[in-house]
Amino acid sequence: MLQNQQVTVLGAGIAGLTVSALLARHGAKVTLLEQAPTIAEVGAGLQISPNGARVLHVMGLGEAVGAIAMRARAVTLLDGETGGRVARLDLERLRPSGDYWLIHRADLIDALAQNAAQAGVALELNRQVSEVRLGDHAPHVVIAGEERHDAPILIGADGLHSRVRAALNGEAVPFFTHQVAWRAVIPGEAGIDSQAQVYLGRGRHLVTYPLRGGSLRNLVAVEQRRKWAEESWSLTEDDPMSLRAAFKDFAPQVRGWLERIERPHLWGLFRHPVAPRWFGNGAAILGDAAHPTLPFLAQGANLALEDAWVLAESLARYPLSQALQRYQSLRETRARKVIDAATSNARNFHLSGIGRAIAHQGLRTVSALAPERLVSRFDWLHGYDVTAAC
Ligand SMILES: Cc1cc2nc3c(=O)[nH]c(=O)nc-3n(C[C@H](O)[C@H](O)[C@H](O)COP(=O)(O)OP(=O)(O)OC[C@H]3O[C@@H](n4cnc5c(N)ncnc54)[C@H](O)[C@@H]3O)c2cc1C
């Protein structure tokens, strides 16, 4: 269905680069419009779980990404204050066949951008779309307030504040979750273990894992608070002293890492509703544009990879309007389930009082007596193969 079909994709993030390459390999002529002057990512880490890794494998990127990522041996939950282990998901032993990667965002974006270029995608940088027009006729966009660009098929991979989403659904008002996240990358220490660690505190938690062979350590620290913070990933720098103060009663190793952070970025966590309409006449949205998620299950990028696969396969195999309906119906239930699970994790990670003691003791017991149960609780998430499901 896609041979020589013109497609315009908006946004060269994980969703946009992936869907562009997949569509181009199906024969489409893809123009990818990105507002940034370069494809450069802020320094931060990503966990790519087996469900997302599967898409990269099928795209032929498994080897390249596997070579630059670290394979996580485990995900470990720890008591934030004592540093003692609460539970360990032993991925190496209990899920040996799935790739659970810890990767620098810039490295994944690089690999996807190279792949898109090889597939023939025409990437245009410095192209900010200021207006999206949908209606009875084929969509068109306006670039920088003046240049009209016709898009017989328009795909919005334009992230949290998507213009295509707004054109399909109207503006949605996100609400502040009363949680903020600090993010930083520091040099790794010798002998750093290839695992993701989650330090659980009262109203706070901190996630950390190594990147680039252990030369770097990624840190994301989340705190519940009343005051609003900007919903932007890289613009708001915070005083490192306020981060250290928020985690001052955490275990010494955590405080040691925080001491080494010079300029943390601070970010307000907002809940955006899942978009009711993911497609319209000739247009569709995917990734954060369709369904932003809180980061407590590390799934936003993984969902974007899954979406990209289903959208490209549907467009390649079915007439346009049928393809777009099929795309939303195959993706929406799963995306909602993942997002709900991420939202519940915010509660589970931040417990206090007796609820915390009971929950931690329960996790310790299962981890010691039936560790496979801890890992199999995530089979629905990590064991899902979108390339087989569609
Ligand atoms: C703290 C934190 C940790 C996370 N950790 C993980 C993790 O471990 N694993 C995971 O899977 N996910 C994680 N995520 C989520 C993940 O980062 C996002 O879900 C994912 O990057 C979304 O990709 P996207 O391509 O949909 O959007 P984006 O990455 O936001 O890309 C959108 C692109 O569109 C461009 N754009 C926007 N508007 C316009 C316009 N008008 N004109 C032209 N271009 C435009 C932007 O410049 C950008 O390049 C995390 C998120 C946070 C906040």
The ligand as a MOL file (V3000), in Angstrom:
LIG
                    3D

  0  0  0     0  0            999 V3000
M  V30 BEGIN CTAB
M  V30 COUNTS 53 58 0 0 0
M  V30 BEGIN ATOM
M  V30 1 C 12.5270 10.7450 33.8550 0
M  V30 2 C 12.1520 9.9710 32.6480 0
M  V30 3 C 12.7020 8.7410 32.4790 0
M  V30 4 C 12.2940 7.9450 31.4140 0
M  V30 5 N 12.8100 6.7080 31.2940 0
M  V30 6 C 12.3450 5.9020 30.3480 0
M  V30 7 C 12.8520 4.5720 30.2310 0
M  V30 8 O 13.7340 4.1610 30.9910 0
M  V30 9 N 12.3370 3.7610 29.2630 0
M  V30 10 C 11.3490 4.2030 28.4240 0
M  V30 11 O 10.8810 3.4220 27.5850 0
M  V30 12 N 10.8790 5.4700 28.4720 0
M  V30 13 C 11.3570 6.3140 29.4150 0
M  V30 14 N 10.8960 7.5920 29.4720 0
M  V30 15 C 9.8730 8.0570 28.5000 0
M  V30 16 C 10.4690 8.3710 27.1450 0
M  V30 17 O 11.5810 9.2270 27.2850 0
M  V30 18 C 9.4160 9.0290 26.2360 0
M  V30 19 O 8.2020 8.3550 26.3640 0
M  V30 20 C 9.8600 8.9530 24.7800 0
M  V30 21 O 11.0740 9.6380 24.6050 0
M  V30 22 C 8.7790 9.5410 23.8610 0
M  V30 23 O 9.2760 9.5780 22.5550 0
M  V30 24 P 8.5140 10.3820 21.4150 0
M  V30 25 O 9.3230 10.1680 20.1890 0
M  V30 26 O 7.0810 10.0250 21.4190 0
M  V30 27 O 8.5660 11.9070 21.8670 0
M  V30 28 P 9.8150 12.8770 22.0130 0
M  V30 29 O 11.0310 12.1370 22.4040 0
M  V30 30 O 9.3670 13.9790 22.9000 0
M  V30 31 O 10.0610 13.4580 20.5360 0
M  V30 32 C 9.2550 14.4650 19.9640 0
M  V30 33 C 10.0470 15.1670 18.8970 0
M  V30 34 O 9.1740 16.0420 18.1830 0
M  V30 35 C 9.8040 17.2840 17.9890 0
M  V30 36 N 8.7400 18.2870 17.8460 0
M  V30 37 C 7.8120 18.6100 18.7830 0
M  V30 38 N 6.9930 19.5750 18.3200 0
M  V30 39 C 7.4020 19.8630 17.0680 0
M  V30 40 C 6.9640 20.7870 16.0710 0
M  V30 41 N 5.9000 21.5950 16.2950 0
M  V30 42 N 7.6220 20.8450 14.8850 0
M  V30 43 C 8.6810 20.0140 14.6570 0
M  V30 44 N 9.1550 19.1340 15.5680 0
M  V30 45 C 8.5200 19.0420 16.7580 0
M  V30 46 C 10.6520 17.4600 19.2490 0
M  V30 47 O 11.6930 18.3910 19.0670 0
M  V30 48 C 11.1690 16.0370 19.4620 0
M  V30 49 O 12.3580 15.7940 18.7420 0
M  V30 50 C 11.3220 8.4230 30.4870 0
M  V30 51 C 10.8250 9.7140 30.6170 0
M  V30 52 C 11.2340 10.4740 31.6880 0
M  V30 53 C 10.6710 11.8280 31.8200 0
M  V30 END ATOM
M  V30 BEGIN BOND
M  V30 1 1 1 2
M  V30 2 1 2 3
M  V30 3 2 2 52
M  V30 4 2 3 4
M  V30 5 1 4 5
M  V30 6 1 4 50
M  V30 7 2 5 6
M  V30 8 1 6 7
M  V30 9 1 6 13
M  V30 10 2 7 8
M  V30 11 1 7 9
M  V30 12 1 9 10
M  V30 13 2 10 11
M  V30 14 1 10 12
M  V30 15 2 12 13
M  V30 16 1 13 14
M  V30 17 1 14 15
M  V30 18 1 14 50
M  V30 19 1 15 16
M  V30 20 1 16 17
M  V30 21 1 16 18
M  V30 22 1 18 19
M  V30 23 1 18 20
M  V30 24 1 20 21
M  V30 25 1 20 22
M  V30 26 1 22 23
M  V30 27 1 23 24
M  V30 28 2 24 25
M  V30 29 1 24 26
M  V30 30 1 24 27
M  V30 31 1 27 28
M  V30 32 2 28 29
M  V30 33 1 28 30
M  V30 34 1 28 31
M  V30 35 1 31 32
M  V30 36 1 32 33
M  V30 37 1 33 34
M  V30 38 1 33 48
M  V30 39 1 34 35
M  V30 40 1 35 36
M  V30 41 1 35 46
M  V30 42 1 36 37
M  V30 43 1 36 45
M  V30 44 2 37 38
M  V30 45 1 38 39
M  V30 46 1 39 40
M  V30 47 2 39 45
M  V30 48 1 40 41
M  V30 49 2 40 42
M  V30 50 1 42 43
M  V30 51 2 43 44
M  V30 52 1 44 45
M  V30 53 1 46 47
M  V30 54 1 46 48
M  V30 55 1 48 49
M  V30 56 2 50 51
M  V30 57 1 51 52
M  V30 58 1 52 53
M  V30 END BOND
M  V30 END CTAB
M  END
